[in-house]
């Protein structure tokens, strides 16, 4: 987990873990923090799956095997370069598959762990979640004349939708212009008080807005029944986050506090580069 977090930092040009990222906070501190968070997430997923009786299927086992076989004869080399044993690799990949099983059980319509519609509706109300079909035109690069044309076009869309008997079907059939972004069945958080969200909150279900204008452009929105699948996804994320927050990492303080991540990662990357050079040198020449 340490090397994974450190490698992520390297994408932003940070390769020396002694680099100060903030006052009294180094890259090494960030890596340690992220590594512990990843350990807690992995443990929380495995425990949740165990508590719910969710296990990997034969198809999952086949998927894991296919992932390994895709490396062919290079599997052990890849594991060596990344500082992993095959057992550690299997555990990481298995946890990902367990996460997918948990997600499916919680978020799909007939999932065994999915909350009732009543509970999801209550959660949607608690979080002020709103679902809508939305049309949007950006005005970022438009002059005043083009803005007026764009607003007039959005007004036409609003009239077409508001006069339709089946507004959802009318939205789906709408032939929007090339510069119009179509956002179908998007769910919005009303707690985020944007201009669009305020307008959505004022609409009844199946009601069409007038043209909504903010600093980014023009919108037309059709309020829909809240998407319970989107609510279930949010609930899943909240549930998992709570389990991760409640997880405790136990370690031997005398050993843990003696670890110098900066020097460890420097030695690790040097060894990794040396190993990579050795392994690639062993490749047969074409």
Secondary structure by P-SEA (a helix, b strand, c coil): caaaaaaaaaaaccccccccccccccaaaaaaaaaaaaaaaaaaaaaaaaaacccccaaaaaaaaaaaaccccaaaaaaaaacccaaaaaaaaaaaaaaaaaaaacccccccccccaaaaaaaaaaabbbbbbbbbbbcccccaaaaaaaaaaaaaaaaaaaacccaaaaaaacccccccccccccccccccccaaaaaaaaccccccccccccccbbbbbbbccccaaaaaaaaaaaaaaaaaaabbbbccaaaaaaccaaaaaaaaaaaaaaaaaaaaaacccc
